[in-house]
């Protein structure tokens, strides 16, 4: 079916009934004579999902998701037109999110699909606009996507690095999926019902160029406008810090000791007082277990709190670097030479990079006073320790630079008031957030 070129014939009309997330059963369209001028921007919600769909172009795993419908009668622009029979051009879209990505699905009904013409801007395609700062105009963190039936995706006109997508033609038109990494949204926090400007639309070419297009909210579907809708990322998880102290509520998951180069056979595993000495003379080794926090809980971050009780030179400074250990060791028998009673470190002091420890620093702290000190670990370290406890061999604290200072610290045997403790930042699904 050929349609007249309407882009320049239909004036800009911002008239329609409010368009929202409809049930998956039927479109929410109204007869043209019932469409009235919109007074407010349409608002929709994207729900958080624990298990996202597979981005493969098959939309069967979107069956239970709410959908936005778009056709010739409920489009915001052009509005109320009878030139778009649903079988000729109509669509539905859906938006969901997880803690790592935003997912889109699009299903287009089109009786004549055009793609791969060599001028993709003139092909059939869908567009999605995320106006992250909700300004109604272009901003650096906005995301403008186009998806074509021949599996072509653009992000802000360029290559979509880090995205996942798939699209293909169907018997009645075409369909596709896209996932967007959270990093593309400018570092905003999606928790707390984040709201962004949003619109989407479809474009049609029936073989003689772009003949028609329609937008869900506002006069554009390829850029932000003041008339765009609002999208709320709701139903999100709950993130909170959870603390674990030795001897409290049955927690007994921390072991620690000193590696002493001056007395290389000395064992400190049962001592309440450990030593960390600068210039790589004494190291601290520590391993902590993160208890099971429940099904589908994710650990995102961790902190280690250590109480420094004494030193031999006041107001002198040392710089403590923390690395992951790469092999098991035993608290009762670990020494400068040995990882356990029968196994030596590859290099004394657990210093063999790639065998005893990693070369990557996972925390850094300046020591220039006594009292409680907090070591913030790299985020991925906490996640890996929780998800892969079989390769959690703990950490080594090395005072590699600075003044020649011996620091004494309370060990895990020192009692709950003084012993090292950890806290982890965890994400709980909404139904486990109590």
HELIX and SHEET records of a PDB file:
HELIX    1   1 UNK A   32  UNK A   34  5                                   3    
HELIX    2   2 UNK A   59  UNK A   62  5                                   4    
HELIX    3   3 UNK A  120  UNK A  122  5                                   3    
HELIX    4   4 UNK A  182  UNK A  185  5                                   4    
HELIX    5   5 UNK A  379  UNK A  387  1                                   9    
HELIX    6   6 UNK A  389  UNK A  391  5                                   3    
HELIX    7   7 UNK A  430  UNK A  432  5                                   3    
SHEET    1   A 8 UNK A  68  UNK A  70  0                                        
SHEET    2   A 8 UNK A  89  UNK A  97 -1                                        
SHEET    3   A 8 UNK A  43  UNK A  48  1                                        
SHEET    4   A 8 UNK A 229  UNK A 234  1                                        
SHEET    5   A 8 UNK A 194  UNK A 205 -1                                        
SHEET    6   A 8 UNK A 125  UNK A 131 -1                                        
SHEET    7   A 8 UNK A 143  UNK A 148 -1                                        
SHEET    8   A 8 UNK A 153  UNK A 155 -1                                        
SHEET    1   B 6 UNK A  68  UNK A  70  0                                        
SHEET    2   B 6 UNK A  89  UNK A  97 -1                                        
SHEET    3   B 6 UNK A  43  UNK A  48  1                                        
SHEET    4   B 6 UNK A 229  UNK A 234  1                                        
SHEET    5   B 6 UNK A 194  UNK A 205 -1                                        
SHEET    6   B 6 UNK A 210  UNK A 215 -1                                        
SHEET    1   C 5 UNK A  68  UNK A  70  0                                        
SHEET    2   C 5 UNK A  89  UNK A  97 -1                                        
SHEET    3   C 5 UNK A 101  UNK A 110 -1                                        
SHEET    4   C 5 UNK A 173  UNK A 181 -1                                        
SHEET    5   C 5 UNK A 164  UNK A 170 -1                                        
SHEET    1   D 4 UNK A 238  UNK A 245  0                                        
SHEET    2   D 4 UNK A 421  UNK A 428 -1                                        
SHEET    3   D 4 UNK A 298  UNK A 311 -1                                        
SHEET    4   D 4 UNK A 371  UNK A 376 -1                                        
SHEET    1   E 5 UNK A 238  UNK A 245  0                                        
SHEET    2   E 5 UNK A 421  UNK A 428 -1                                        
SHEET    3   E 5 UNK A 298  UNK A 311 -1                                        
SHEET    4   E 5 UNK A 406  UNK A 410 -1                                        
SHEET    5   E 5 UNK A 273  UNK A 277 -1                                        
SHEET    1   F 5 UNK A 254  UNK A 260  0                                        
SHEET    2   F 5 UNK A 282  UNK A 288 -1                                        
SHEET    3   F 5 UNK A 395  UNK A 402 -1                                        
SHEET    4   F 5 UNK A 318  UNK A 325 -1                                        
SHEET    5   F 5 UNK A 357  UNK A 367 -1                                        
END                                                                             
